[in-house]
Amino acid sequence: MEYTEVGDDYLAKRQLRRGAAGWLLLAGLGVSYVISGDFAGWNFGLEKGGWGGLLIATVLMAVMYGCMVFGLAEMSSALPVAGAGYGFARRALGPLGGFATGFAILIEYSIAPAAISVFIGAYVETLGLFGLTNSWPVYLGCYLIFIGIHLRGVGEALRAMFAITAVAVVALIAFVVGMIPKFSVDKLFDIAPTDAAGASSFLPFGIAGAVAALVYGIWFFLAVEGVPLAAEEARDPRRDMPRGIIAAIAVLVVFAALILVLAPGGAGAQAIAGSDNPLPEAVRAAYGGDNLLAQIVNYVGLAGLVASFFSIIYAYSRQLFALSRAGYLPKWMSRTGKRKTPYLALIVPGTIGFLLATITRDGALLIDIAVFGATVSYVLLNLSHIVLRVREPGLERPYRTPGGVVTTGIALVLAVAAVVATFLVDIVAAMIMACIFVAGLAYFWFYSRHRLVASAPEEEFAAIHRAEAELTEG
């Protein structure tokens, strides 16, 4: 590993706005990252595992995220940097581990908005808005509008995300209340059993179907781990980060349970299994046609999709900013403008996401790709917590994970299972993304590791640790 010389003004041109978010905004950010997963995407798991398989998958993924979030809360309070997951892994696993984690997260956050834009287009088409028969103008409008808002500044963006998320929560509550009278246990199991191994009315696609459904159980929680990316823009990250991310996962678990039970339980699992807009379709199926509740959920449900789209744009820009600022990716992408926003880190992944959404128009495929990046990063993040606990027991930790390495050890095992599930769902997509991931590692090994920036915060944390270790040994 080698460091390159940079000018005195290098970091001055790469600064974020400090003190823009307290713990409540951070919790809202965590919920907004994920809330679109309640409105669309999770239901594809019904096609893979039936309701029973998706139930098992969702419970396992809720346990994985819950355990992982406790580890992230500890690491973000001890190492509050914009690189978040990359910064934690950089300290625990070295430059290669840090880059691998950051690159996997970047894949996740760059592709997830593309999937969400496909669902937004489906909701818009269902409403018959603008007379659209092709959704690419919707994808373009989403990227242009919401990247534009982010370019105005993080404070404005976070407050807008909080407001949009609040509207989406109202829509979910309305959906839950409206579906309760139509709930029937029998509707949960209306997918006929196949001849797969272990198949039954509870697991119509057998044990393998339950494993494949892990990919979609993740969609209820995917991206909540992005809250620590706001560390350098938080008011008091050592206190606010743990409170914000734990509050966010608590809210998300409650909504996941309600939606998983009441949507298929009111409409029938078969009716919504392959839908790009399952909640409005669930209401229509449950009530036998269009009605006011379906219209409300459809219109206001757009807020949930927009909230996640909007917030994950924030996440990918901060991850790319941190990797670029430290030299792991081209340094020009970390430049910030007058409003202290990383404009190139917003625009470049946005362009890639728009093209992918327009070319594929396949939300399920894009979910598979995003989840591949996510699960690889989860393996490395949980491993990082374990390594830091063992190697650096004296590291100042304002918040400590309940259960310590046992907690993140459970998350690590479940994350490995989720990586395997991505290959069961779509082996071609998983192999393509694995090749892209390996190509990224090759870029680091043969090029960027010789051009890192020693003054980047994540590298300074590592340098301080090395100096302390040398003094101790001496």
Secondary structure, 3 states (H helix, E strand, C coil): CCECCCCCCCHHHCCCCCCCECHHHHHHHHHHHHCHHHHCCCCHHHHHHHHHHHHHHHHHHHHHHHHHHHHHHHHHHHCCCCCCHHHHHHHHHHHHHHHHHHHHHHHHHHHHHHHHHHHHHHHHHHHCHHHCCCCHHHHHHHHHHHHHHHHHCHHHHHHHHHHHHHHHHHHHHHHHHHHHHHCCHHHHCCCCCCCCCCCCCCCCCHHHHHHHCHHHHHHHCCCHHHHHHHHHHECCHHHHHHHHHHHHHHHHHHHHHHHHHHHHHHHCHHHHCCCCCHHHHHHHHHHCCCCHHHHHHHHHHHHHHHHHHHHHHHHHHHHHHHHHHCCCCCHHHHCCCCCCCCHHHHHHHHHHHHHHHHHHCCHHHHHHHHHHHHHHHHHHHHHHHHHHHHHCCCCCCCCCCCCCHHHHHHHHHHHHHHHHHHHHHCHHHHHHHHHHHHHHHHHHHHCHHHCECCCCHHHHHHHHHHHHHHHHHC
